[in-house]
Amino acid sequence: MARDEDEAASASHVAVKLPTFWSKNPRSWFVSVEAQFMRAKITQEETRYWHVLSVLPCEVVDTIHAITENPGDTPYTALKNKLLGTFTPSKWQSLWHVMDIPSLAADQKPSALLDLMAAHLPPTVKTDNEFFHAVFLRKLPAFIKGPLMASNFDNIQQMAEHADKIWGAQEDQAATNAVLDRRPRSPSRRNNQQRNKRADTPGKSSLCFYHRKFGKKAHSCTQPCSWQPSGNAVAADDSD
């Protein structure tokens, strides 16, 4: 029986791989760590303690000297409480950090932004309050914010889901436009565009076909036409 337990402990030691310590958000870090422990079926306090201690940076270990000197009967719990007490931001620091989170990025879903904001809230502050809703809305672009403000939602998760749909529709439209822009233009379409550009050229748009094509050598003219003959041409006409 003891041999089986040793083999299980050895297998767990190989299976678990803890993330780097998140000093700015130790609460979320421990959520990830304990998920790894559950997956590897590591339940013993001492085993958990050594796993966590082995991934802590030296500057963090220096702050838990009392625990490392005397871990006690529940070393993991003592270590966890110490790290949370030392590195968890105050309520006001957490709230300020949430407000300082950048607005929605081009490749970021609104629900992902909401999750990031919620992860940094203090435990005593819930997401379903109007002030938090306002902070979330303010970080969204106008084409998403407007429809959300004009609608009613039971909770902020519903709001984020609707925001994701608007965001997804915008992404699909942008992808469609990109495909259309890459399509080769037909010769007739290019010729039409070139004719339109020539027609829009300042100084030439009011000339008739003959003067636009032949200039002063034109023998005909159709109205309307803004062609003005040069002085020599006027003199020659008068001499006749």
C-alpha positions in Angstrom: 0.0 0.0 0.0 2.8 2.4 0.9 4.5 1.6 -2.4 1.4 2.5 -4.3 1.1 5.8 -2.4 4.8 6.6 -3.2 4.2 5.8 -6.9 1.1 8.0 -7.0 3.0 10.9 -5.3 5.9 10.5 -7.8 3.4 10.5 -10.7 1.8 13.7 -9.3 5.1 15.4 -8.9 5.8 14.8 -12.6 2.3 15.8 -13.8 1.9 19.2 -12.0 3.5 22.3 -13.5 2.7 25.5 -11.7 2.7 28.9 -13.4 5.0 31.7 -12.5 3.9 33.6 -9.4 1.7 36.6 -10.1 2.6 39.0 -7.5 0.1 41.6 -8.8 -2.8 39.2 -8.5 -2.0 36.3 -6.1 -5.6 35.4 -5.6 -6.0 34.5 -9.3 -2.6 32.7 -9.2 -3.8 30.4 -6.4 -7.0 29.6 -8.4 -4.7 28.4 -11.2 -2.4 26.5 -8.8 -5.2 24.7 -7.1 -6.7 23.7 -10.4 -3.3 22.0 -11.2 -3.3 20.3 -7.8 -6.9 19.0 -8.3 -5.9 17.7 -11.8 -2.9 15.9 -10.4 -4.9 14.7 -7.3 -2.4 16.4 -4.9 -4.2 16.9 -1.6 -1.5 16.7 1.1 -0.6 20.0 2.7 3.1 19.3 2.7 3.2 18.2 -0.9 1.4 21.4 -2.0 3.7 23.5 0.2 6.8 22.2 -1.5 5.4 22.6 -5.0 4.5 26.2 -4.4 7.7 27.0 -2.6 9.7 25.6 -5.5 8.3 28.1 -8.0 8.5 31.3 -5.9 11.1 33.8 -7.0 13.9 34.6 -4.5 12.6 38.0 -3.7 9.2 36.5 -2.8 10.8 33.8 -0.6 12.6 36.5 1.3 9.1 37.8 2.4 8.0 34.5 3.9 11.1 33.7 6.0 8.9 33.0 9.1 6.9 30.4 7.2 10.0 28.6 5.7 11.6 28.5 9.2 8.5 27.0 10.8 5.9 25.8 8.4 3.7 24.2 11.1 1.2 21.4 10.7 -0.6 23.0 7.7 2.4 24.5 5.8 0.5 25.0 2.5 -2.4 26.9 4.2 0.1 29.0 6.1 2.1 29.8 3.0 -1.0 30.7 1.0 -2.3 33.0 3.7 1.0 34.7 4.0 1.4 35.3 0.3 -2.2 36.6 0.0 -1.7 38.9 2.9 1.6 40.3 1.6 0.8 40.7 -2.1 -3.0 41.2 -2.5 -3.6 44.8 -3.4 -5.8 46.9 -1.1 -9.5 47.5 -2.1 -8.7 50.9 -3.5 -5.6 49.8 -5.4 -7.7 47.0 -7.0 -10.4 49.5 -8.0 -8.0 51.9 -9.4 -6.3 49.2 -11.4 -9.7 48.1 -12.9 -10.3 51.7 -14.0 -6.8 51.9 -15.5 -7.3 48.8 -17.6 -7.0 49.9 -21.3 -10.1 50.1 -23.5 -11.2 47.3 -25.7 -8.4 46.2 -28.1 -9.0 45.5 -31.8 -8.5 41.8 -31.3 -10.2 41.5 -27.9 -13.8 40.3 -27.3 -15.9 42.5 -24.9 -16.5 39.4 -22.7 -12.7 38.9 -22.4 -12.3 42.5 -21.3 -15.1 42.0 -18.7 -13.4 38.9 -17.3 -10.1 40.8 -17.0 -11.8 43.6 -15.1 -13.7 41.2 -12.8 -10.5 39.2 -12.0 -9.0 42.4 -10.5 -12.0 43.4 -8.4 -11.7 43.1 -4.7 -13.6 40.1 -3.3 -16.1 42.4 -1.6 -17.1 44.2 -4.8 -19.5 42.4 -7.1 -19.8 42.9 -10.9 -23.6 43.6 -10.9 -23.6 47.2 -9.8 -24.3 50.2 -12.0 -20.9 51.8 -11.4 -19.0 48.8 -12.6 -21.4 48.6 -15.6 -20.5 52.2 -16.5 -16.8 51.5 -16.2 -17.2 48.5 -18.6 -19.3 50.5 -21.1 -16.8 53.4 -21.1 -14.0 51.0 -22.3 -16.1 49.9 -25.4 -16.0 51.6 -28.8 -19.1 53.7 -29.7 -20.5 51.2 -32.2 -20.9 48.7 -29.4 -21.5 51.1 -26.5 -24.5 52.8 -28.1 -26.7 49.7 -28.7 -25.9 48.4 -25.2 -26.9 51.7 -23.5 -30.2 51.6 -25.4 -31.1 48.1 -24.2 -31.9 46.5 -20.8 -30.1 43.4 -19.5 -30.7 41.3 -16.4 -27.0 41.2 -15.6 -23.6 42.3 -17.0 -22.9 38.8 -18.4 -25.9 39.2 -20.8 -24.6 42.7 -21.7 -21.2 41.2 -22.5 -22.7 38.4 -24.6 -24.7 41.0 -26.7 -21.5 43.1 -27.0 -19.7 40.0 -28.4 -22.4 39.6 -31.1 -22.0 43.2 -32.2 -18.2 42.9 -32.1 -18.4 39.7 -34.1 -20.7 41.2 -36.8 -18.2 44.1 -37.2 -15.3 41.6 -37.6 -17.3 39.7 -40.2 -18.0 42.8 -42.1 -14.4 43.9 -42.0 -13.3 40.5 -43.3 -15.8 40.7 -46.2 -14.6 44.2 -47.1 -11.0 43.0 -47.1 -11.9 40.1 -49.5 -13.8 42.5 -51.9 -10.9 44.9 -51.9 -8.5 42.2 -52.9 -10.6 41.1 -55.9 -9.1 41.9 -59.4 -10.9 44.8 -61.1 -12.3 44.1 -64.6 -10.9 46.2 -67.5 -14.2 48.0 -68.0 -14.3 48.9 -64.3 -10.8 50.3 -64.5 -11.6 52.2 -67.6 -14.7 53.7 -66.0 -12.7 54.7 -63.0 -10.0 56.3 -65.2 -12.6 58.2 -67.2 -14.2 59.4 -64.0 -10.8 60.6 -62.7 -10.2 62.5 -65.9 -13.6 64.1 -65.8 -12.9 65.2 -62.3 -9.6 66.8 -63.1 -9.7 70.6 -62.4 -9.6 72.8 -65.5 -10.6 70.0 -67.9 -14.0 69.0 -66.7 -15.9 71.7 -68.7 -14.2 71.1 -72.1 -16.1 69.4 -74.9 -14.8 66.2 -76.4 -13.0 67.8 -79.3 -11.0 70.4 -77.3 -10.3 67.9 -74.6 -8.9 65.5 -77.2 -7.2 67.8 -79.7 -6.8 71.1 -77.8 -6.1 74.1 -80.1 -6.0 71.8 -83.1 -9.7 71.0 -82.8 -11.8 71.9 -85.9 -15.1 71.4 -84.1 -16.7 72.4 -80.8 -19.8 71.3 -79.0 -21.5 73.3 -76.2 -21.1 73.6 -73.4 -17.4 74.1 -73.7 -15.1 76.5 -71.8 -12.3 76.5 -74.5 -10.8 80.0 -74.9 -8.7 80.6 -78.0 -5.3 82.2 -77.7 -4.6 85.8 -78.7 -3.2 84.8 -82.1 -6.2 82.6 -82.9 -8.6 85.5 -82.0 -6.6 87.9 -84.3 -6.7 85.4 -87.2 -10.5 85.1 -86.8 -10.8 88.9 -86.8 -8.7 89.3 -89.9 -11.2 87.2 -91.8 
